[in-house]
Amino acid sequence: MKILILGAGKMGSFLTDVLSFEHDTAVYDVDPQRLRFVYHTLRFTELAEIAEFKPELVINAATVKYTIDAFNQVIPYLPKDCILSDIASVKTGLKEFYEKSGFRYVSTHPMFGPTFAHLDNLSKENAIVINEGDYMGRIFFKDLYSTLKLNIFEYSFDEHDETMAYSLSIPFVSSFVFAAIMKHQDAPGTTFKRHLDIARGLMSEDDFLLQEILFNPRTPGQVEGIRRELKELLEIIQEKDADGMKRYLTKIRENIR
C-alpha cells in the first residue's frame, strides 16, 4: 500500500519506521530539518510531490493543533479513493470534518508515546480504534496494532474523548500540581524521584497537546473530582483523624486493586 504520513515528529517517525519495510511510504513535513531523522522512505516538502505519489492512505501525525489544517492542506492533492486517518489524542471536531470531507476515513489513537513507552515491547500498551468510518481502514489499523502487540479497544468518537478526559487529564493534572509546588531535594526519596521523572517526561511534550487534552470538554469534571478528594484528605490530615485516614486508605486500595 502507498502510505503518506503527515508530520515527521516522534509518532510520525515511529510509524514510518514500522510501516516502511512492508509498504511504499512517504513523509511530508513543512520543516525540511525534521525530515533528516526519517529513513527508508520518501521525504516530501512540496505538495506537488504528494500528487505524484498518489497515496492510498494518509496517516495524519501532525501536532493536534494542526491536524485539521494539515488535512486541508493536502486534500486537494489526494486521489478521491484515498483513505484519511489520524492518530490524534483528542478527537474534537474530527468526526464532523471527516463527514464533510467526502473521503473515506478511519480514526485511531495509539495510547503510548515514544517519551515513556518501551518501543521494543508494547504488549502492555493500548490502542483505540474508533468504530465509525471505513471498514477496511479499521482492519488495516487493527492488523498494524496487532503486529505491534498492542491491546486494541473499539470506541466511538464520544467514548474516546470521555475516556481521554479520565485516563489522561487526571495524571496530567496530578503531575502539574506536583511540579508546581516541588522544591529541589539534595537527597530525594525513591517515590519523589519517580514522580519527578514522570513530570519531566510530561513537560517534554508539545504545549498545545497538553492544552488540548486539558481543554477536553469533559476534563473539568475530572479535575473537580481531584479537588473534592484533596479537600477531604486535607480535612483528615488537619484533624489528625486516624479512623478517617484508615477509611480513606482502604478506599484507595480498593480502587487500585
N, C-alpha and C positions, 0 to 999 in steps of 0.2 A: 504494500500500500504506500502511496505517496503522502507523506505527512508533513505539514508545515507547523512549526512551533513558534508562537509569538512570544518573544522575550527570552533573553539569554541570562536570566538571573539564576538563583540557586535551583529552583524546581525546574525551570526550563532546561538548564544544562543537565540536570539529573535525568529527565525524561528523554532528552536527546541521546544521552549515553545508553540508556536502556533500550531505546527503540531502533537506534541506527544500525544495529547488526542484523536486524530482520526486515527492516523497511527502508524505503527510499526517503530519507529525511532532509529537511531544510529548516534553518532557524532564521527568523527575521528579527532584527533589533535596530532601532533608530540610532543606537550608540555603537559605532564600529569597535570601540575599545572592549566592550563586553563580549564580542564575538571571538576574541582571542582565546577564550577559555572553553570553547566547544570544539569537539573533534569528531571525525568520522561522519561528517555531514556537510551539506552545502550551507554557505553563510551568505545571507541576503541583507543588503542595506537599502535596496531600491525596490519600490513596489512593482515595477515592470518585471523584475526577476520572478516575483510570485506568479504573475500571469503566465510566464513562460513555463514555470514549474508545474502548473495545473494540479494543485493538491486535491486529494480525495477527502482528507480530514485535516481540520485546523484545530490545534490544541492551544488555547489561549492561556499562556502562563505569565502574562503581564501583571504588574502590580495591581492590586484590587482597584486602586484609584483610576486606572486606565483600562480596565477590562473591556468596557463597552466602547470606549474611544478606539481601542486597538482593533476591535471587530469592525467598526465603522470605517476605519482607515483601509482595511484590506478587502472588505466585501466586494467593492467594485472590480477587483482583480481575480475573483474566485469563480470557478465553474459553478453553474447552478445546482449541480448534483453533489457539491461538496458538503460534508457534514461539519457543522460548527460545534466546538466543545470548549468547556472551561474547566478549571480546577480551583475556582475561587472559594475562599473560606467563608465568604459572605455572598449570598445569592440574591440580595435585594435588587429588584429591577430586572434581573436576568430573564425570568420567565416571560415577562411582557416583551422584552427585547427580542427574544427568540421567536415568539409567536408572530411578531410583526415583520421579522426579517425575511420570511419566505423560504428560509433554508431549513433542512433537517438539522436536528441538534441533539446533543447529549451533554449533561452536566454531571460532574463528579467532584469529589473532594478527597484527595489522599490526606488522611488525618495524621500526617507527620511532616516534619520539616528537616532539612539537612542539618540544621543547627544542633538538634538534640538526638535525632534518630541514628541508630547503627545501620547504615545503608546496606551492609552486607548480611544483615539478618533482620528482616522486617516482620517476622512471624508474630510478634506481639503488637504490631501496629494495625490500624484500621483504615478502611477506605469507605466512603459513602458514594453510592451510585444513585442519582435521582431517578425515580421510577416513572418519570414523564419524558416525553421526547422520542427519539428514533430508536427502534428496537435493535437494529444491527449496531448502532453506535454503543448502546448499553452492553451488548455482547462483547464488542471489542474491548471495552474497558474492564469488564469482568474478567476476561481472559488475561489481560495485561496485569491486573492486580492479583489474580490468582497465581500467575507466574512469579510475582514478587512475594508470594506467600502472605499477602495482606488478608486480614479478616474483612469480609465485604458485607455491608449493610445497605438496604434499599429504603430510602425515604423520599417523600415528596419535597418540593421546594420549601414549603412552610415548615414541615417537620425538620428539615435540615437546619433552618435558621433558629428554630426553637432549641434544638439540640446544641447548636453552637453557643447560644446565649448561656447555656448551663455549663457545658464542658470547657469552653474557652474563657468566658467572661469571669467566672469565679476564680480560677487560678491566676488569670492575668491581674485582676484587681488585688488579690491577696499578695502577689509579688510586688505590685506597685506600692502598696502600703508598707510592706516590709522594707523596700528600698528607700522609700521616702523618709522613714524615721531612723534608719540604721546609722550607726556610728562606727568608725574604724575600730577594729579589735586587734590588739597585738597577739593575743592567744585565743582565737575563736574556737568554739566547740565544733564538733562534727556536724550537728544539726544546723548551726549557723552557716558553716561553710557550704553545706548542700543548698540551703536557701539562697545563699549569695550566688552560687554557680547558676541556679535557675534564673535568678533575677538578671544576671549579666547576659545570659543567653537570650532571654526575652527582650532585653533592651537593645540587642543587636539586630532585631527585626525592624522592618520598614515602619516608620512612624504612622504612615497612612493606614497600613494594615492593622496596626494596633487600634487606631482610631475607629476604623470601620467595624471591627469586632465589638468594640465597646459601645458604638453608636447603633448597634443592632436594636431595633425597637423593643425586643424582649429582654435586653440586658438590664434596664433599670430595676425590674422586679427582682432579678437575681442579686443585684447589689444591695437592694433594700433588705433582702434576706440576710446578707452578711452584717449589715448594720444592726438588725434585730439580735442576731446571735452575739455580736460584740457587746451590745448593751446588757444582755442577760449575763454574759461572762463577767463583765466589769462589775456588776452588782454583786455577784457571788464572791469575787475577789475582794472588793471593798468591805463586804460584811464578814469576810472570813468564814463563809458558810460551808462547813465541811460536808454536811449532808447534801447541800445543793451541788457542790463540786462533784461528789460521788455520783449523783444522778446525771449530771452533765457529762462526765466521762463515760458513764455507762451508755448514754445516748450516742455519743461519738463512736464508741467501739461497735455498737450495733449497726451504725451507718456504714462503717468501713469493713464490716465482716465479709 
